[in-house]
Amino acid sequence: MKAEPAAKTELSPTSGLNARVRELVAQGRDISVLTAGEPPGPPPEHVREAAARAARAPDGHGYGPPAGLPELREWVAAAGAADGDRVGAENVVVTGGAKAALFATFLALLAPGDGVLVPTPAWPTYGHSVRLAGGRTVTVPTTAATGHQPTEELLERQHDDGIRLLVLCVPSNPTGAVLAPRRLREIGAWCARRGVTVVLDQVYGRLSWVEETEPAAQVLRSAGAETIVVDGVSKTYAMTGWRIGWLVAAPPVAAAVTAVVSHIANHPNRVAQVAALAALRGDQEPVAELRRHLLANRERLGRAFAAVPDLVDHHEPEGTFYAFPSLAPLLRRRPDLPDAGAVARELLDEAGVAVVPGGSFGAPDHVRLSFVEPADAFERALHRMIGHFRH
Ligand SMILES: Cc1ncc(COP(=O)(O)O)c(C=O)c1O
């Protein structure tokens, strides 16, 4: 019998949106694209140089260790150790992006039907990835009233005996919220009591404006929670297409994940691993520059939205390059628009601005817009967006 697609999952909603944007651009429309999940790039020059050298080297072309190149694992471990974590290379597994680290973790740790708590609004991949791995997603709805942060009480409400993991994204895609240390401590203690392991997604960890007194992983671990940290070079160094991420976990977990990845990709591309190490070790000024750029755009956004409380309810993001305003005020004024998806369609077709509707993140009244665009293009997008609903 012919193999039929098992339809286990689907492409992300942003891929459909991006296809529509490409169609409009091909028709000659000038579109302001605020859907980007990546900095404009390119990666720093020394990173590209390191990759070119690695590609030309006569050795280093063969298979490497499934957990990743030892020097990269050691660097990641040493950075963790500098933050107060007692970790070594045996705690680190390098993967083809943070996305692959998450999926391999779920594959390695979840038995069929095991539950994973996911506070929402959340990046949709968590749910898809958990389900693909045979697990069960249990959402923990949060609201703007609690700063989009989960609390012990909210977690307890959704807990059941099959729950194994809790996913935390700090700073959060899509809300930009950063969990306060007090809240993290409370969550860590709850997880320790309930025997729930935290999967802490830190891919935006270096793009935060909150003064970090103690790294999030350390707060969770010192509260007694077993914690798996997922991170990567994509967002910090404009290396999204180079596909390098990693996880830092207790050695038995790292070994289980290594076994899983050894049967999938074996290990990520060696040249990209060398480049990732160059990014981590090298001059960090490009990261500082990206942060300054994002901070300036965040202020532009804050000023623009503060002037239109009848259209949006905006909470300033504390990290990432996303804002996640509620459109509830606009939706009240425009009953013909049922949700933010309809607003996003109107914005794209009539004002030429692409934003991501919040429905797939679990927040149908919100939109996510990214503020990585150059200042003038970003100003123009804001002007178009606000101007459209003003008339
Ligand atoms: C919250 C979050 N985690 C992980 C990732 C994946 O990053 P990577 O490019 O390292 O796979 C993304 C990318 O959009 C993200 O938004």
PDBQT file of the ligand as one rigid body, heavy atoms in Angstrom, charges set to zero:
ROOT
HETATM    1  C1  LIG A 401      11.146  31.223  21.539  1.00  0.00    +0.000 C 
HETATM    2  C2  LIG A 401      12.001  30.609  20.491  1.00  0.00    +0.000 A 
HETATM    3  N1  LIG A 401      12.726  29.535  20.812  1.00  0.00    +0.000 NA
HETATM    4  C3  LIG A 401      13.512  28.934  19.902  1.00  0.00    +0.000 A 
HETATM    5  C4  LIG A 401      13.592  29.409  18.618  1.00  0.00    +0.000 A 
HETATM    6  C5  LIG A 401      14.425  28.651  17.624  1.00  0.00    +0.000 C 
HETATM    7  O1  LIG A 401      15.656  29.197  17.397  1.00  0.00    +0.000 OA
HETATM    8  P1  LIG A 401      16.710  28.457  16.484  1.00  0.00    +0.000 P 
HETATM    9  O2  LIG A 401      16.897  29.306  15.265  1.00  0.00    +0.000 OA
HETATM   10  O3  LIG A 401      17.956  28.375  17.325  1.00  0.00    +0.000 OA
HETATM   11  O4  LIG A 401      16.187  27.102  16.144  1.00  0.00    +0.000 OA
HETATM   12  C6  LIG A 401      12.852  30.531  18.234  1.00  0.00    +0.000 A 
HETATM   13  C7  LIG A 401      12.890  31.029  16.846  1.00  0.00    +0.000 C 
HETATM   14  O5  LIG A 401      12.029  31.729  16.381  1.00  0.00    +0.000 OA
HETATM   15  C8  LIG A 401      12.045  31.157  19.214  1.00  0.00    +0.000 A 
HETATM   16  O6  LIG A 401      11.323  32.234  18.914  1.00  0.00    +0.000 OA
ENDROOT
TORSDOF 0
